[in-house]
Amino acid sequence: MAFLTIDHLSFTYTTPEAATLQDVQLNFQRGTLNLLTGASGSGKSTLLKIIAGLYPKHAGQLLSGQILVHGQPVTLPDASLVALMFQNPDNQFVMDTVYEELIFTLENLQIDPAEFDDKVTAALDFVGISALRKRHLATLSGGEKQKVALAIIVAMDSQIILLDEPFASIDPQARADILAKLILLKSEQHKTIIIADHDLSDYQGRIDQLLYDDQHTHQVKAANEAQQAALFRPFLRKIKSSDYPLPAMGQEPAIVNLDHVAIKQFAREILNQPQLDFFANKVTLITGPNGIGKSTLFNALVKLKSCQGTISYAGRDIKRIHQRQYSRDIGLVFQNADRQFIAVTVNEELEASQKHSLLPQIYTPEKVAALFAQLGLEGLEERIVYSLSEGQKKRLQVLLMLIMGTPVLLLDEPFKGLDLESMQHLIDLLQQTAAEQQRTIILISHQLQGLTKFVDYHLTFEQQHLQYVGVAQ
């Protein structure tokens, strides 16, 4: 008998005609590592939430079928049985510090307080984030938050572990380390692990089952050998060192300049940069480990974070540019899409961006409708923005900021939560926009697949310093 069974499961948020999941039948053995993939918005997160007992039958949601563990129906959330790591960790944190969040988790599980410190230490050590023990959650990077959420899952010691895009904001080395530790949880502690992920790098030969969510039939199926090979193939190509040329210093116009810029975050210096130029009408990629300060740098570039030294835009010290004007020069796409939204529905967000667009002659209603369809968002116009999948939110968020028309656009993890096809559609749109409208784009991304032809220059951020290099790993 299978350890975990999904028995003829169907689910919709509205009516049966608009099913999100349709007659799903799956089996999971104890002590296995299972990978779930599929298009953005196809229902992967929904399936994990149903397994965790977060979507019971109630008004507004239609659910049929059942979840069985050891042949017994699961009807209520049980943290000792199932633990779920959300795609956006901010949605599950309730305390101020990392330590307090872990203690709160253990208290809810009614663990003996005498065991708290040992369990917290073990969980943090397992994930490799002991240094974050006393940090405030609000000060962590997106990748660090994902690691904390994983440590909480480890501390819960549940039999079934569900991870929704656990590596979306994590650097490649940390991804490899954590995946290796998840394999240990499977083999040594016999945990049943299900990971929803769009990036299939590093999984081949290390998982027990590959499942794919078919957005056309709304069914989740196990991939056979031929299907697995096809799904893995796009992730086997490696990025070459010659992909990113070095800029010709002094021969290209700079749009943003850093002159002896130092940035501190809670008394910790994260950047000490004597000189650096970002070049006009170019796409520049910034990579670096989690927590190094990439998002904080972006906050400094848009005057949301103070710094020492001088940041200049088009030759002017940004401290001397009025904030209202400056916000029409440089726009920022936040890593967390929810921070970008100001309205309730998708249509209201689109209308707000069009109202304040610097390029209304370009972003006509007809043009916006065409771009909306190009990004695969058609049919979502009346949806509440917070009800969208993380991938749908990200595509909408980037589109809104493109409509605004700022000459410089900063993108913080713009491909988070996107499948390869959705990511390529977004890259095509960004590339087309940058070329036609002479936009300057600076982006932070841990997802490097498909960026070679889009990116002009590459900066690494390490040891408080930014440097142009020709290879991204």
Residue, then its C-alpha position, 0 to 999 in steps of 0.5 A: m500500500a502507498f504511504l500517501t494516496i491522492d484519490h480521484l481529486s478534483f478542485t475548482y475555485t469557482t465552478p466545475e467548468a473552470a476546474t483547477l485540478q481534475d480527477v488527480q490520482l497519485n501514489f507516493q511511497r514512504g521515504t521518497l523524493n518526488l518532483l512536481t513541475g508544470a506551467s505557472g498557474s497550472g495548480k501545483s501550489t493548490l495541490l500542495k495546499i490540499i494535501a496539507g489540509l488547507y483547502p477543505k470543502h466550503a463555500g466558494q471552493l468545490l473539492s471532491g476526492q480525498i487524501l489518504v495516508h496509510g489508507q486513512p482519509v486526512t480531513l484536517p491539517d496535522a503538522s505532525l503529519v504534513a508540513l508545507m513551505f509556502q512559495n512566498p515565506d512572508n505568508q507564513f512568518v508571524m514573529d519578529t526574529v528567526y529564533e522566535e519563529l522557530i520557538f513559536t513553531l515548536e510551541n504549537l507542536q507542544i514540544d517540551p520547552a527543555e528541547f527547544d534550544d537543541k531543536v532550533t540549533a539542529a534545524l539551523d545547522f541542518v540548513g546552514i544558517s546558524a548565523l541568522r539565529k538572532r536576525h530579524l526576519a524583516t532584514l533578511s533577503g528573499g533567499e535567506k527567508q526561504k532558508v529560514a522557512l526550510a529550517i522551520i519545516v525541518a524543526m517540525d519533523s513531519q512525516i510528509i514535507l511539501l516544498d513550494e518553489p523552495f529554491a526560487s530565490i536561492d543562489p546555485q551553491a545553496r540550492a545544491d547544498i540544500l537539495a543534498k540535505l533533502i536527500l538525506l532527510k529522505s534516505e536517513q529519516h524516511k521522509t516523503i518529500i514533494i517539491a514543486d519546482h519550475d527549475l529542474s536543474d540538479y534533479q535528474g538521477r536524484i528523484d524517485q518520481l517526476l510528476y507534471d501538471d498538465q494545464h490543458t487537462h488539469q491532471v497531474k501525471a507521473a512522467n515516463e522515461a521519455q517524458q522525463a528526458a524531454l522535461f530535463r533536456p532544457f536544463l542540461r545546457k551549461i552557460k559558457s564563460s564567453d557569454y558575457p563580454l566585458p564593457a569597454m570602459g570609458q567608451e560607452p555612455a554611463i546612465v548610473n554611476l557609483d562614486h565611493v559608495a558605501i552601504k550599511q545594513f544594521a551596522r554591517e557594511i555590505l558595499n564599499q565601491p570606489q567606482l562603478d558605471f551602469f551603461a545606458n541602453k544596456v541590460t546588466l545582470i547582477t549575481g551573488p550569494n544570498g544575503i550579500g546585499k543585492s536587493t539593498l543596493f537596488n533600494a539605494l539606487v531608488k533612494l529607499k536606502s541611504c548611503q555614503g558617497t555619490i550615486s549619480y543619474a545622468g550626471r546628477d547626484i540623485k540626492r539633488i533630484h526631487q523624489r517625485q521626478y526621480s521615480r519617473d526616471i528609475g523604476l523598481v520591480f520588487q522581489n516580492a510582487d505583493r509589495q508592488f500592487i496598489a489596487v484590488t483587481v488586475n484591471e484596476e492595476l492596469e488602469a493605474s499604470q496606464k494613467h501614470s504612464l510616461l509613454p501613453q502613445i505607446y501603451t494604448p489599451e489595445k497595446v496593453a491587451a496584446l501584451f497581456a495576452q503575450l504573457g499568458l494572462e488573458g482571462l485574469e482581468e477581473r481576478i483579485v491580484y493577491s489570488l493569482s499564482e506567484g508566477q502570474k503575479k510576477r508577469l503582471q508586476v513586470l508588465l505594470m512597470l514596463i507600462m510606466g515607461t521609466p528610462v531605467l528599470l531595476l528588476d529584482e528576481p523577475f523570473k521567480g516562480l516562472d516556468l521556462e515558457s513563461m520566462q521566455h515570453l517575459i524575456d522576449l518582451l523585455q528584450q523587445t522593449a529595451a531595444e525599441q524604447q532605449r530602456t536601460i535594464i539592471l536585473i538580479s537573478h539566480q535563474l540564469q537559464g535563457l538569459t545569454k542572448f538577453v544580457d549585455y553585461h554581468l556583474t558579480f557581487e562578492q565581498q562588498h564589491l561589484q565587478y564586471v566579469g564574463v562568466a555567471q555560474 
